[in-house]
Amino acid sequence: MKVRGVVVALTALLVLAIAVPASAGVGLNAYRAKAKSVKQLRELKRLGFDLTEGKRRKGVEIIATKAQVRKLRRAGVKTKLIRTKSGRTALKAAASQAAGGWQVFLEQ
């Protein structure tokens, strides 16, 4: 099960690394959302979050902006910022990779 979590975290970092140049001012980050009621799950779905791929034992892993997280918290969904073992957020990790020149796709 830990391998699955690591794979999801790496996938999230990859997605963020790709999205960093396009969303430099947006501030996407990885969060764990604890949605327990049907109403809370509907709010996640309404905001466009994938409830199937991100579903974990302790909630749903999502990639969101601070504004989206505020909306979720107002709807009663508890969220927690996911950090690496070294304490960096996915946004910081992706930004440092991009600054080092790491890119998935090259523009032509």
MARBA-3410 file (N, C-alpha, C, O; in Angstrom, 1 decimal):
108
0.8,-1.2,0.0,0.0,0.0,0.0,0.9,1.3,0.0,0.5,2.3,-0.6 ~ 2.0,1.2,0.7,2.9,2.4,0.7,3.4,2.7,-0.7,3.6,3.9,-1.1 ~ 3.6,1.7,-1.5,4.1,1.9,-2.9,3.1,2.6,-3.7,3.4,3.5,-4.4 ~ 1.8,2.3,-3.5,0.7,3.0,-4.2,0.7,4.5,-3.8,0.6,5.3,-4.7 ~ 0.9,4.8,-2.6,1.0,6.2,-2.1,2.1,6.9,-2.7,2.0,8.1,-3.1
3.3,6.3,-2.8,4.5,6.9,-3.4,4.2,7.1,-4.9,4.6,8.2,-5.4 ~ 3.6,6.2,-5.6,3.3,6.3,-7.0,2.4,7.5,-7.2,2.6,8.3,-8.1 ~ 1.4,7.6,-6.4,0.4,8.8,-6.5,1.1,10.1,-6.2,0.9,11.1,-7.0 ~ 2.0,10.1,-5.2,2.7,11.3,-4.9,3.6,11.7,-6.1,3.7,12.9,-6.5 ~ 4.3,10.8,-6.7,5.2,11.0,-7.8,4.4,11.5,-9.0,4.8,12.4,-9.7
3.3,10.9,-9.2,2.4,11.3,-10.3,1.9,12.7,-10.1,1.9,13.5,-11.1 ~ 1.6,13.1,-8.9,1.1,14.4,-8.6,2.3,15.4,-8.8,2.0,16.5,-9.4 ~ 3.5,15.0,-8.4,4.6,15.9,-8.7,4.9,16.1,-10.2,5.2,17.2,-10.6 ~ 4.7,15.0,-10.9,4.9,15.1,-12.4,3.9,16.0,-13.0,4.2,16.9,-13.9 ~ 2.6,15.9,-12.6,1.6,16.8,-13.1,1.9,18.2,-12.7,1.7,19.1,-13.6
2.3,18.5,-11.5,2.7,19.8,-11.1,3.9,20.3,-11.9,3.9,21.5,-12.3 ~ 4.8,19.5,-12.1,6.0,19.9,-12.9,5.7,20.3,-14.3,6.2,21.3,-14.8 ~ 4.7,19.6,-14.9,4.3,20.0,-16.2,3.5,21.3,-16.2,3.6,22.1,-17.1 ~ 2.7,21.4,-15.1,1.8,22.6,-15.1,2.5,23.8,-14.5,1.9,24.9,-14.7 ~ 3.6,23.8,-13.9,4.3,24.9,-13.3,4.4,26.1,-14.3,4.0,27.2,-14.0
5.0,25.9,-15.5,5.2,27.1,-16.4,3.8,27.7,-16.8,3.7,28.9,-16.8 ~ 2.8,26.8,-17.0,1.5,27.3,-17.4,0.7,28.0,-16.3,-0.1,28.8,-16.5 ~ 1.0,27.5,-15.1,0.2,28.0,-13.9,1.1,28.6,-12.9,0.9,28.4,-11.7 ~ 2.1,29.3,-13.3,3.1,29.9,-12.3,2.5,30.7,-11.2,2.9,30.6,-10.1 ~ 1.4,31.4,-11.5,0.8,32.3,-10.5,-0.4,31.6,-9.9,-1.0,32.2,-9.0
-0.8,30.4,-10.3,-2.0,29.8,-9.8,-1.8,29.1,-8.4,-2.7,29.3,-7.5 ~ -0.7,28.5,-8.2,-0.4,27.9,-6.9,-1.0,26.6,-6.6,-1.6,26.4,-5.6 ~ -1.0,25.7,-7.6,-1.5,24.3,-7.4,-0.7,23.6,-6.4,0.6,23.7,-6.4 ~ -1.3,22.8,-5.5,-0.6,22.0,-4.5,-1.4,20.7,-4.3,-2.5,20.6,-4.6 ~ -0.7,19.7,-3.7,-1.3,18.5,-3.3,-1.9,18.5,-1.9,-1.2,18.9,-1.0
-3.1,18.0,-1.8,-3.8,18.0,-0.5,-4.5,16.7,-0.3,-4.8,15.9,-1.3 ~ -4.7,16.3,1.0,-5.5,15.2,1.3,-6.9,15.7,1.8,-6.9,16.5,2.8 ~ -8.0,15.4,1.2,-9.3,15.8,1.6,-10.0,14.7,2.3,-10.1,13.6,1.8 ~ -10.6,15.0,3.5,-11.3,14.0,4.2,-12.8,14.3,4.1,-13.4,15.1,4.8 ~ -13.4,13.7,3.0,-14.8,13.9,2.8,-15.6,12.7,3.3,-15.3,11.6,2.8
-16.5,12.9,4.2,-17.2,11.8,4.8,-18.6,11.7,4.4,-19.2,10.6,4.3 ~ -19.2,12.8,4.2,-20.7,12.7,3.8,-20.9,12.8,2.3,-20.0,13.2,1.6 ~ -22.1,12.4,1.9,-22.4,12.5,0.5,-22.3,13.9,0.0,-21.9,14.2,-1.2 ~ -22.8,14.9,0.8,-22.7,16.3,0.4,-21.3,16.7,0.2,-21.0,17.5,-0.8 ~ -20.3,16.3,1.0,-18.9,16.7,0.9,-18.3,16.1,-0.4,-17.6,16.7,-1.1
-18.7,14.8,-0.7,-18.2,14.2,-1.9,-18.8,14.8,-3.1,-18.1,15.0,-4.1 ~ -20.0,15.3,-3.1,-20.6,16.0,-4.2,-19.9,17.3,-4.4,-19.7,17.7,-5.6 ~ -19.5,18.0,-3.3,-18.8,19.3,-3.5,-17.4,19.0,-4.2,-17.0,19.8,-5.0 ~ -16.7,18.0,-3.8,-15.5,17.6,-4.4,-15.7,17.4,-5.9,-15.0,17.9,-6.8 ~ -16.7,16.6,-6.2,-17.1,16.3,-7.6,-17.5,17.6,-8.4,-17.1,17.8,-9.5
-18.3,18.4,-7.8,-18.7,19.7,-8.4,-17.5,20.6,-8.8,-17.6,21.2,-9.8 ~ -16.5,20.6,-8.0,-15.3,21.4,-8.2,-14.4,20.7,-9.2,-13.3,21.3,-9.6 ~ -14.7,19.5,-9.7,-14.0,18.8,-10.7,-12.9,17.9,-10.2,-12.0,17.5,-11.0 ~ -12.9,17.5,-9.0,-11.8,16.6,-8.5,-12.2,15.2,-8.8,-13.4,14.8,-8.8 ~ -11.2,14.4,-9.1,-11.4,13.0,-9.5,-11.5,12.2,-8.2,-10.6,12.1,-7.4
-12.7,11.6,-8.0,-12.9,10.8,-6.7,-12.5,9.4,-6.9,-12.5,8.7,-5.8 ~ -12.2,8.9,-8.0,-11.9,7.5,-8.2,-10.3,7.3,-8.1,-9.9,6.5,-7.3 ~ -9.6,8.0,-8.9,-8.1,7.9,-8.9,-7.5,8.3,-7.6,-6.5,7.7,-7.2 ~ -8.0,9.4,-7.0,-7.3,9.9,-5.8,-7.8,9.3,-4.5,-7.3,9.7,-3.5 ~ -8.7,8.4,-4.6,-9.3,7.9,-3.3,-8.3,7.0,-2.6,-7.7,6.1,-3.1
-8.2,7.3,-1.3,-7.3,6.6,-0.4,-8.1,6.2,0.9,-9.2,6.6,1.1 ~ -7.5,5.4,1.7,-8.1,5.0,3.0,-8.5,6.2,3.8,-9.5,6.3,4.4 ~ -7.6,7.2,3.9,-7.7,8.3,4.8,-8.3,9.6,4.0,-8.2,10.7,4.5 ~ -8.9,9.3,2.9,-9.5,10.5,2.1,-9.2,10.4,0.7,-9.0,9.4,0.1 ~ -9.3,11.6,0.0,-9.0,11.7,-1.4,-7.9,12.7,-1.6,-7.8,13.8,-1.1
-6.9,12.2,-2.4,-5.7,13.1,-2.7,-6.1,13.9,-3.9,-6.5,13.4,-4.9 ~ -6.0,15.2,-3.7,-6.4,16.2,-4.8,-5.2,17.2,-5.1,-4.4,17.4,-4.3 ~ -5.3,17.8,-6.3,-4.4,18.9,-6.6,-5.3,20.1,-6.7,-6.2,20.1,-7.5 ~ -5.0,21.1,-5.9,-6.0,22.2,-5.8,-5.2,23.5,-5.5,-4.1,23.6,-5.1 ~ -6.0,24.6,-5.8,-5.5,25.9,-5.4,-5.9,26.3,-4.0,-6.8,25.6,-3.5
-5.4,27.3,-3.5,-5.8,27.8,-2.1,-7.3,28.2,-2.1,-8.0,27.9,-1.2 ~ -7.7,28.8,-3.2,-9.1,29.2,-3.3,-10.0,28.0,-3.3,-11.1,28.0,-2.7 ~ -9.7,26.9,-4.0,-10.5,25.7,-4.0,-10.5,25.1,-2.7,-11.5,24.6,-2.2 ~ -9.4,25.1,-2.0,-9.3,24.5,-0.6,-10.2,25.3,0.3,-10.9,24.7,1.2 ~ -10.2,26.6,0.2,-11.1,27.4,1.0,-12.6,27.1,0.8,-13.3,26.9,1.8
-13.0,26.9,-0.5,-14.3,26.5,-0.8,-14.7,25.1,-0.1,-15.7,24.9,0.4 ~ -13.7,24.2,-0.2,-13.9,22.9,0.4,-14.1,23.0,1.9,-15.0,22.3,2.5 ~ -13.3,23.8,2.5,-13.3,23.9,4.0,-14.6,24.6,4.4,-15.2,24.2,5.4 ~ -15.1,25.5,3.6,-16.4,26.1,3.9,-17.6,25.1,3.8,-18.6,25.2,4.5 ~ -17.4,24.1,2.9,-18.4,23.0,2.7,-18.2,21.9,3.8,-18.9,21.0,3.7
-17.2,22.1,4.7,-17.0,21.1,5.7,-16.1,20.0,5.4,-16.0,19.1,6.2 ~ -15.3,20.1,4.3,-14.4,19.1,4.0,-13.0,19.5,4.6,-12.5,20.6,4.3 ~ -12.5,18.6,5.4,-11.2,18.9,6.0,-10.1,18.6,5.0,-10.1,17.6,4.3 ~ -9.1,19.5,4.9,-8.0,19.3,4.0,-6.7,19.4,4.7,-6.6,20.2,5.6 ~ -5.7,18.7,4.2,-4.4,18.8,4.8,-3.3,18.8,3.6,-3.4,18.0,2.7
-2.4,19.8,3.7,-1.4,19.9,2.7,-0.5,18.7,2.8,0.0,18.4,3.9 ~ -0.2,18.1,1.7,0.7,16.9,1.6,2.2,17.4,1.5,2.4,18.3,0.6 ~ 3.0,16.9,2.3,4.5,17.3,2.2,5.3,16.1,2.0,5.0,14.9,2.3 ~ 6.5,16.3,1.4,7.5,15.2,1.2,8.1,14.9,2.5,7.9,15.6,3.5 ~ 8.9,13.9,2.6,9.6,13.5,3.8,10.6,14.7,4.3,10.8,14.8,5.5
11.0,15.4,3.3,11.9,16.6,3.7,11.1,17.8,4.0,11.7,18.8,4.4 ~ 9.8,17.7,4.0,9.0,18.9,4.4,8.5,19.8,3.3,7.8,20.8,3.5 ~ 8.9,19.5,2.0,8.6,20.4,0.9,7.2,20.0,0.4,6.8,18.9,0.4 ~ 6.4,21.1,0.0,5.2,20.8,-0.7,5.4,20.4,-2.1,6.5,20.6,-2.6 ~ 4.4,19.9,-2.8,4.5,19.5,-4.2,4.8,20.7,-5.0,5.6,20.5,-6.0
4.3,21.8,-4.7,4.5,23.0,-5.5,6.0,23.4,-5.4,6.6,23.7,-6.4 ~ 6.6,23.4,-4.2,8.0,23.7,-4.0,8.9,22.7,-4.7,9.9,23.1,-5.3 ~ 8.6,21.4,-4.6,9.4,20.4,-5.2,9.3,20.6,-6.8,10.4,20.5,-7.4 ~ 8.2,20.8,-7.3,8.0,21.0,-8.8,8.8,22.2,-9.2,9.4,22.2,-10.3 ~ 8.7,23.3,-8.5,9.4,24.6,-8.8,10.9,24.4,-8.8,11.5,24.9,-9.7
11.4,23.7,-7.8,12.9,23.5,-7.8,13.3,22.6,-9.0,14.4,22.8,-9.5 ~ 12.5,21.6,-9.4,12.8,20.8,-10.5,12.8,21.6,-11.8,13.7,21.5,-12.6 ~ 11.8,22.5,-11.9,11.7,23.3,-13.1,12.9,24.3,-13.2,13.4,24.6,-14.3 ~ 13.3,24.8,-12.0,14.4,25.8,-12.0,15.7,25.1,-12.4,16.6,25.7,-12.9 ~ 15.8,23.8,-12.1,17.0,23.0,-12.5,17.0,22.6,-13.9,17.9,22.0,-14.4
15.9,23.0,-14.7,15.9,22.7,-16.1,15.1,21.5,-16.5,15.1,21.2,-17.7 ~ 14.6,20.8,-15.5,13.8,19.6,-15.8,12.5,19.9,-16.5,11.7,20.6,-16.0 ~ 12.3,19.4,-17.7,11.1,19.5,-18.4,10.7,18.2,-19.1,11.5,17.5,-19.5 ~ 9.4,18.0,-19.1,8.9,16.7,-19.7,8.8,16.9,-21.2,9.3,16.0,-22.0 ~ 8.2,18.0,-21.7,8.1,18.2,-23.1,8.9,19.5,-23.5,8.9,20.5,-22.8
9.5,19.4,-24.6,10.2,20.5,-25.2,9.4,21.2,-26.2,8.8,20.6,-27.1 ~ 9.4,22.5,-26.2,8.6,23.3,-27.2,9.4,23.3,-28.5,10.7,23.3,-28.5 ~ 8.7,23.3,-29.6,9.4,23.3,-30.9,9.1,24.6,-31.6,9.5,24.8,-32.8
END
